[in-house]
Amino acid sequence: MTRIKVSLLTILFLLTALWLVADTLLPEPFTYFSFRTVFMQYSGVLGIGLMSVAMLLALRPKWLEPHLDGLDKMYRLHKWLGIAALVVAITHWWWAKGTKWMVGWGWLEKPARKPVAGETLGVIESWLRNQRGLAESVGEWAFYAAVVLIVLALVKRFPYHWFAKIHKWIALAYLALVYHALVLTKTEYWTQPVGGLLAVLLLGGSVAAMLTLAGRIGTGRKVSGMIAELTDFPALRVLETVVVLEDNWRGHTAGQFAFVTTEKGEGAHPYTIASAWNPADRRLVFITKALGDHTSRLRERLKIGMPVMVEGPYGCFDFEDAQPHQIWVGAGIGITPFIARMKQRAAMQDAKTIDLFHPTADFEQAAIDRLTADAKAAGVRLHLLVDGKDGRLNGERIRAAVPEWQSASIWFCGPPGFGQALRKDFLAHDLPTGRFHQELFQMR
């Protein structure tokens, strides 16, 4: 979380600092309209800059994952950038439209435009000036469309399959806003550092938007496969799916995830991989829990022999650190990455001491037997807590069960609120921030 917070603040600071090199928020003379002029430029640059970076992150750039601690964190930054761009855009819109309304209501008196004696314009500048009216109208309607699409993306009750279908249309609104920005940005900015940065962001964002609209995101990391096995655990509302992939899968590390498409109309869904990679059999295991419309229908829709498309792998929840001891907390379906790691650990030499805590509200003996066998084969100490019988897991219980916790790192996957509570608890007991690892497995 720290990296993406720093990244967001850095983007805001850089855009602001470079704009302040080219202009000022304290024009002379300082009036409502003189301030409005410069603030419209500042908020416009800031808004389109934030949206451009969000568009670039939507491409799921693999090279950026290590720097942001995984695609899950990258998507969280993408979400924050979208929210920040929305706030800035609303402010920008209000200063544009609100001022016109207040002039119309007689609350403000618009100053007369002063003609510049002997003013001559170049061909490009003349063309841009002639485009201003159209650019303002295009920008306004693109803003309305972007607001609706971003708000729908943030509403968790909005069905995922509809979200997947319409979210990409933000790219079309973005391209309209690029035209708006190119026409209405002060000509003088393009010879300043802010103009150089803005040009790069607009170009990169436009390429990203076109790839998004063409459905080309992640194309080079997609591999076809076929469902080989299906195992249902009704009491847990969990389905285990085994997929056999074609030869071009690049392999994965335990703890990573992939986007899986079983129906083109539904779109790709992210699932943690619950198996170690063995190129000899090319099998991936996915464990899904019926938590929403899509996952609730999987047991009826998936069939052995059905073709699937798998894109990945992604993520940096890879259990790699220098600590001699690790504490794993896999809450509910969050146990998935730890199953993969135990299978990998069983086939390798690893001197780390591992304590795995698995709090769960549901219980099925067959699944617990599998988990117990995996833990035994991997040399992992398993702590099972069933809600209603064993009580809730908290930091105090973990520290009591693992006296050497101060020399350990903690790896958490499960409900975000539970993870944040554990993190706050352990940091309050002086665990270094960098030793608490949490998967932010929410893609919207």
Wavefront OBJ file of the C-alpha trace (Angstrom):
o trace
v 0.000 0.000 0.000
v 2.869 2.385 0.801
v 4.267 2.173 -2.726
v 0.993 3.002 -4.424
v 0.318 5.886 -2.023
v 3.768 7.295 -2.791
v 3.174 6.727 -6.523
v -0.122 8.629 -6.472
v 1.364 11.542 -4.538
v 4.395 11.605 -6.860
v 2.187 11.817 -9.951
v 0.143 14.649 -8.411
v 3.275 16.496 -7.277
v 5.086 16.123 -10.613
v 2.175 17.381 -12.693
v 1.603 20.276 -10.287
v 5.282 21.232 -10.031
v 5.830 21.234 -13.797
v 2.652 23.228 -14.357
v 3.777 25.823 -11.787
v 7.035 26.227 -13.727
v 4.941 27.245 -16.748
v 2.156 29.227 -15.027
v 0.853 30.497 -11.684
v -2.283 30.277 -9.544
v -1.732 33.899 -8.462
v -2.178 35.919 -11.674
v -1.796 39.703 -11.775
v -4.231 41.300 -11.360
v -5.914 38.673 -9.209
v -9.635 38.555 -10.040
v -12.259 35.843 -10.187
v -11.915 35.538 -13.960
v -8.117 35.729 -14.068
v -7.942 32.962 -11.463
v -10.567 30.951 -13.345
v -8.435 31.106 -16.499
v -5.306 29.684 -14.876
v -7.189 27.226 -12.663
v -8.997 25.787 -15.692
v -5.603 25.166 -17.284
v -4.156 23.625 -14.128
v -7.137 21.367 -13.417
v -7.294 20.370 -17.079
v -3.632 19.333 -17.146
v -3.966 17.527 -13.824
v -7.175 15.705 -14.775
v -6.037 14.456 -18.188
v -2.620 13.581 -16.755
v -4.144 11.393 -14.027
v -6.483 9.752 -16.508
v -3.587 9.077 -18.914
v -1.595 7.230 -16.257
v -4.728 5.237 -15.353
v -5.106 4.253 -19.020
v -1.492 3.091 -19.169
v -1.941 0.942 -16.055
v -5.033 -0.650 -17.631
v -2.644 -2.381 -20.069
v -1.374 -4.506 -17.140
v 2.328 -3.733 -17.884
v 4.289 -6.696 -16.578
v 7.544 -4.726 -16.188
v 5.908 -2.389 -13.668
v 4.693 -5.121 -11.296
v 7.894 -5.437 -9.203
v 7.974 -1.665 -8.665
v 4.363 -1.502 -7.424
v 4.417 -4.860 -5.605
v 2.110 -6.679 -8.005
v -0.794 -6.194 -10.374
v -3.252 -6.166 -7.465
v -1.540 -3.023 -6.111
v -1.307 -1.618 -9.639
v -5.061 -1.982 -10.048
v -5.601 -0.276 -6.704
v -3.495 2.647 -7.991
v -5.534 2.577 -11.226
v -8.697 2.886 -9.131
v -7.302 5.754 -7.032
v -6.156 7.581 -10.164
v -9.647 7.218 -11.618
v -11.236 8.620 -8.460
v -8.724 11.488 -8.318
v -9.294 12.277 -12.012
v -13.057 12.238 -11.394
v -12.762 14.739 -8.516
v -10.491 17.041 -10.526
v -12.732 16.772 -13.606
v -15.858 17.686 -11.617
v -14.043 20.726 -10.218
v -12.847 21.659 -13.718
v -16.402 21.269 -15.091
v -17.881 23.434 -12.333
v -15.492 26.314 -12.943
v -16.391 26.131 -16.640
v -20.151 25.643 -16.477
v -20.812 27.193 -13.075
v -19.194 30.456 -14.113
v -21.312 30.636 -17.262
v -24.444 29.980 -15.225
v -23.535 32.671 -12.698
v -22.962 35.154 -15.519
v -26.362 34.221 -16.952
v -27.989 34.655 -13.539
v -26.416 38.085 -13.206
v -24.206 37.067 -10.255
v -21.017 37.778 -12.204
v -20.127 40.232 -14.936
v -17.908 38.777 -17.594
v -15.085 41.154 -18.553
v -14.824 42.188 -22.188
v -12.105 40.417 -24.146
v -9.274 42.801 -24.937
v -8.199 42.626 -28.576
v -4.476 42.323 -29.151
v -3.249 44.944 -31.602
v -1.562 43.497 -34.622
v -2.209 39.943 -33.468
v -1.186 37.369 -36.065
v -1.607 33.664 -35.611
v 0.267 30.755 -37.111
v -1.557 28.067 -39.069
v -1.663 25.577 -36.174
v -2.632 28.165 -33.568
v -5.325 29.537 -35.849
v -6.728 26.029 -36.425
v -6.704 25.320 -32.678
v -8.564 28.546 -31.958
v -11.208 27.666 -34.540
v -11.657 24.263 -32.839
v -12.308 25.681 -29.377
v -16.105 25.618 -29.502
v -16.228 22.040 -30.763
v -13.546 20.938 -28.286
v -15.536 22.404 -25.391
v -18.695 20.567 -26.455
v -16.847 17.270 -27.035
v -15.091 17.595 -23.679
v -18.347 18.303 -21.853
v -20.165 15.257 -23.208
v -17.101 13.044 -22.779
v -16.956 14.225 -19.163
v -20.580 13.195 -18.579
v -19.914 9.768 -20.098
v -16.727 9.288 -18.062
v -18.503 10.232 -14.819
v -21.214 7.610 -15.405
v -18.716 4.900 -16.366
v -16.361 5.586 -13.448
v -19.211 5.663 -10.932
v -20.569 2.347 -12.269
v -17.078 0.860 -11.944
v -17.006 1.852 -8.275
v -20.450 0.426 -7.447
v -19.788 -3.145 -6.275
v -23.443 -4.121 -6.743
v -23.162 -3.452 -10.465
v -22.783 -6.941 -12.057
v -19.223 -7.832 -13.005
v -20.110 -9.056 -16.510
v -21.732 -5.700 -17.295
v -18.785 -3.896 -15.722
v -16.379 -5.871 -17.938
v -18.381 -4.992 -21.057
v -18.844 -1.261 -20.505
v -15.728 -0.280 -18.563
v -13.627 -0.324 -21.714
v -15.782 2.463 -23.155
v -13.990 4.835 -20.798
v -11.217 4.549 -23.391
v -13.489 6.188 -25.984
v -14.370 9.006 -23.580
v -10.647 9.398 -22.871
v -9.827 9.827 -26.577
v -12.471 12.570 -26.795
v -10.898 14.262 -23.773
v -7.467 14.043 -25.439
v -8.856 16.078 -28.339
v -10.358 18.515 -25.813
v -6.982 18.859 -24.052
v -4.940 19.277 -27.234
v -7.139 22.129 -28.455
v -7.668 23.978 -25.166
v -4.258 23.647 -23.480
v -2.313 26.909 -23.644
v -0.028 26.944 -26.662
v 2.838 28.243 -24.507
v 2.823 25.068 -22.394
v 4.029 22.869 -25.241
v 7.486 24.468 -25.145
v 7.734 23.930 -21.367
v 8.561 20.715 -19.415
v 4.877 20.316 -18.536
v 4.052 20.235 -22.243
v 6.656 17.554 -22.893
v 5.285 15.362 -20.102
v 1.721 15.985 -21.213
v 2.554 15.033 -24.809
v 4.096 11.736 -23.671
v 1.120 10.954 -21.432
v -1.439 11.797 -24.118
v 0.371 9.701 -26.718
v 0.816 6.743 -24.370
v -2.731 7.017 -23.066
v -4.137 7.178 -26.607
v -2.259 4.028 -27.626
v -3.512 2.313 -24.465
v -7.082 3.425 -25.217
v -6.962 2.043 -28.744
v -5.530 -1.282 -27.539
v -8.303 -1.425 -24.941
v -11.034 -0.802 -27.507
v -9.505 -3.419 -29.815
v -9.476 -5.994 -27.009
v -5.675 -6.372 -27.223
v -4.814 -6.104 -23.509
v -2.688 -9.061 -22.395
v -2.760 -10.694 -25.838
v 0.853 -11.854 -25.616
v 0.223 -13.583 -22.284
v -2.901 -15.548 -23.245
v -2.782 -19.330 -23.476
v -5.550 -21.720 -24.486
v -6.472 -24.596 -22.235
v -9.109 -27.217 -21.510
v -10.919 -28.199 -18.307
v -9.670 -31.626 -17.243
v -11.226 -32.077 -13.785
v -13.964 -30.545 -11.634
v -14.306 -31.230 -7.899
v -17.200 -29.737 -5.968
v -17.198 -29.093 -2.198
v -20.885 -28.244 -1.557
v -20.570 -27.448 2.155
v -17.892 -24.860 1.364
v -19.601 -23.617 -1.821
v -16.213 -24.167 -3.453
v -15.334 -25.575 -6.879
v -11.862 -26.849 -7.774
v -11.111 -26.678 -11.492
v -8.101 -28.303 -13.145
v -7.087 -26.812 -16.484
v -4.531 -28.356 -18.853
v -2.727 -25.653 -20.838
v -1.039 -25.650 -24.202
v 2.758 -25.594 -24.395
v 3.268 -21.809 -24.475
v 2.480 -21.126 -20.792
v 5.597 -19.489 -19.308
v 5.188 -21.022 -15.874
v 4.293 -19.287 -12.642
v 5.339 -18.832 -9.039
v 3.133 -20.001 -6.192
v 0.973 -17.108 -5.035
v 0.414 -15.616 -8.480
v -2.936 -15.343 -10.239
v -4.330 -15.402 -13.770
v -7.318 -14.035 -15.676
v -9.550 -16.863 -16.859
v -12.195 -16.633 -19.576
v -14.735 -19.438 -19.863
v -17.373 -17.430 -21.758
v -16.577 -14.567 -24.125
v -19.726 -12.716 -23.124
v -18.749 -12.836 -19.445
v -15.186 -11.619 -19.861
v -12.077 -12.577 -17.907
v -12.136 -13.119 -14.150
v -9.026 -13.118 -11.914
v -8.352 -16.289 -9.921
v -5.404 -17.206 -7.720
v -3.541 -20.268 -8.975
v -3.746 -23.084 -6.399
v -1.013 -25.308 -7.810
v 2.733 -25.390 -8.344
v 3.899 -25.436 -11.965
v 4.996 -28.714 -13.521
v 5.827 -28.367 -17.244
v 5.475 -32.131 -17.636
v 1.688 -32.086 -17.093
v 0.944 -28.354 -17.760
v -1.896 -28.298 -15.219
v -3.242 -25.298 -13.349
v -5.653 -25.599 -10.437
v -8.144 -22.835 -9.623
v -10.298 -22.824 -6.493
v -13.384 -20.606 -6.666
v -16.024 -19.854 -4.062
v -19.643 -18.963 -4.865
v -19.572 -15.340 -3.732
v -21.290 -13.580 -6.631
v -23.428 -14.085 -9.730
v -20.610 -15.489 -11.860
v -18.958 -17.782 -9.320
v -22.345 -19.066 -8.151
v -23.078 -20.318 -11.661
v -19.732 -21.988 -12.322
v -20.686 -25.463 -11.061
v -23.575 -25.539 -13.571
v -21.725 -23.932 -16.480
v -18.300 -25.535 -16.373
v -17.917 -28.923 -18.039
v -14.987 -31.276 -18.482
v -13.508 -30.725 -21.933
v -14.649 -27.084 -22.107
v -12.067 -24.730 -23.698
v -10.819 -21.820 -21.590
v -8.434 -18.907 -22.082
v -5.874 -18.150 -19.372
v -3.909 -14.880 -19.230
v -0.958 -14.414 -16.926
v 0.658 -15.037 -14.599
v 0.460 -11.845 -12.545
v 1.217 -10.784 -8.988
v 4.155 -10.502 -6.568
v 2.650 -12.386 -3.610
v 5.567 -14.798 -3.959
v 6.677 -15.532 -0.354
v 10.204 -14.352 -1.098
v 11.904 -12.639 1.837
v 14.912 -12.998 4.136
v 13.024 -13.901 7.321
v 13.687 -17.367 8.810
v 10.062 -17.657 9.884
v 6.822 -16.918 8.049
v 3.264 -16.649 9.356
v 0.619 -17.300 6.756
v -3.005 -16.261 7.221
v -5.385 -17.644 4.612
v -8.903 -16.565 5.568
v -11.703 -18.429 3.796
v -11.014 -18.685 0.064
v -7.823 -16.700 0.769
v -6.216 -20.062 1.529
v -5.666 -20.551 -2.226
v -2.150 -19.060 -2.667
v -0.934 -20.961 0.398
v -2.093 -24.265 -1.072
v 0.008 -23.522 -4.156
v 3.015 -22.606 -2.032
v 2.721 -25.777 0.086
v 2.677 -27.915 -3.047
v 5.749 -26.077 -4.318
v 7.464 -26.312 -0.941
v 6.859 -30.073 -0.740
v 8.956 -30.495 -3.893
v 11.846 -28.268 -2.793
v 14.276 -27.768 0.080
v 13.195 -24.863 2.286
v 14.533 -24.276 5.790
v 11.962 -21.611 6.717
v 9.602 -22.358 9.593
v 5.994 -21.838 8.542
v 2.825 -21.406 10.611
v -0.386 -21.394 8.571
v -3.583 -20.021 10.121
v -6.798 -20.876 8.316
v -9.892 -19.242 9.838
v -13.058 -20.334 8.038
v -16.799 -20.005 8.526
v -17.494 -23.219 6.572
v -16.279 -26.750 7.193
v -16.041 -29.815 4.971
v -13.961 -32.752 6.121
v -12.755 -33.740 2.642
v -11.317 -30.272 2.021
v -9.715 -30.139 5.479
v -8.159 -33.561 4.925
v -6.582 -32.297 1.712
v -5.309 -29.153 3.411
v -3.887 -31.158 6.318
v -2.107 -33.538 3.912
v -0.623 -30.609 1.964
v 0.602 -28.985 5.192
v 2.193 -32.224 6.406
v 3.956 -32.833 3.083
v 5.296 -29.261 3.098
v 6.386 -29.277 6.747
v 3.925 -26.486 7.617
v 2.291 -26.151 11.043
v -1.446 -25.813 10.394
v -3.715 -23.869 12.758
v -7.368 -24.410 11.803
v -10.045 -22.175 13.315
v -13.702 -22.798 12.492
v -16.015 -19.891 13.320
v -18.581 -20.764 15.985
v -16.344 -23.421 17.499
v -12.856 -21.955 17.797
v -13.674 -18.254 17.928
v -12.195 -15.500 15.792
v -8.560 -15.113 14.850
v -6.738 -11.931 15.882
v -3.204 -10.711 16.402
v -3.145 -11.735 20.054
v -4.012 -15.353 19.216
v -1.339 -15.482 16.530
v 1.329 -14.129 18.886
v 0.316 -16.605 21.577
v 0.569 -19.529 19.134
v 3.843 -18.318 17.573
v 6.157 -16.947 20.320
v 8.887 -16.215 17.751
v 6.573 -13.949 15.694
v 8.948 -10.974 16.044
v 11.451 -12.640 13.722
v 8.761 -13.562 11.194
v 7.102 -12.005 8.191
v 3.325 -12.187 7.801
v 1.600 -13.098 4.538
v -2.146 -12.455 4.442
v -4.824 -13.274 1.889
v -8.503 -12.876 2.696
v -11.113 -10.196 3.404
v -9.476 -6.730 3.092
v -10.921 -5.416 6.367
v -9.604 -8.396 8.308
v -6.180 -7.948 6.745
v -6.070 -4.244 7.602
v -7.059 -5.000 11.204
v -4.273 -7.576 11.561
v -1.772 -5.250 9.935
v -2.675 -2.387 12.286
v -2.442 -4.724 15.275
v 1.002 -6.076 14.385
v 2.426 -2.686 13.456
v 1.237 -1.429 16.848
v 3.375 -4.226 18.330
v 6.414 -2.947 16.389
v 6.399 -5.340 13.431
v 8.253 -3.511 10.616
v 5.862 -2.331 7.895
v 7.727 -4.169 5.150
v 7.176 -7.522 6.834
v 3.393 -7.527 6.482
v 2.379 -8.659 2.997
v -1.250 -8.473 1.923
v -2.829 -9.504 -1.358
v -5.330 -6.814 -2.479
v -7.374 -9.224 -4.568
v -9.991 -6.766 -5.792
v -9.851 -5.819 -9.452
v -12.469 -3.033 -9.274
l 1 2 3 4 5 6 7 8 9 10 11 12 13 14 15 16 17 18 19 20 21 22 23 24 25 26 27 28 29 30 31 32 33 34 35 36 37 38 39 40 41 42 43 44 45 46 47 48 49 50 51 52 53 54 55 56 57 58 59 60 61 62 63 64 65 66 67 68 69 70 71 72 73 74 75 76 77 78 79 80 81 82 83 84 85 86 87 88 89 90 91 92 93 94 95 96 97 98 99 100 101 102 103 104 105 106 107 108 109 110 111 112 113 114 115 116 117 118 119 120 121 122 123 124 125 126 127 128 129 130 131 132 133 134 135 136 137 138 139 140 141 142 143 144 145 146 147 148 149 150 151 152 153 154 155 156 157 158 159 160 161 162 163 164 165 166 167 168 169 170 171 172 173 174 175 176 177 178 179 180 181 182 183 184 185 186 187 188 189 190 191 192 193 194 195 196 197 198 199 200 201 202 203 204 205 206 207 208 209 210 211 212 213 214 215 216 217 218 219 220 221 222 223 224 225 226 227 228 229 230 231 232 233 234 235 236 237 238 239 240 241 242 243 244 245 246 247 248 249 250 251 252 253 254 255 256 257 258 259 260 261 262 263 264 265 266 267 268 269 270 271 272 273 274 275 276 277 278 279 280 281 282 283 284 285 286 287 288 289 290 291 292 293 294 295 296 297 298 299 300 301 302 303 304 305 306 307 308 309 310 311 312 313 314 315 316 317 318 319 320 321 322 323 324 325 326 327 328 329 330 331 332 333 334 335 336 337 338 339 340 341 342 343 344 345 346 347 348 349 350 351 352 353 354 355 356 357 358 359 360 361 362 363 364 365 366 367 368 369 370 371 372 373 374 375 376 377 378 379 380 381 382 383 384 385 386 387 388 389 390 391 392 393 394 395 396 397 398 399 400 401 402 403 404 405 406 407 408 409 410 411 412 413 414 415 416 417 418 419 420 421 422 423 424 425 426 427 428 429 430 431 432 433 434 435 436 437 438 439 440 441 442 443 444
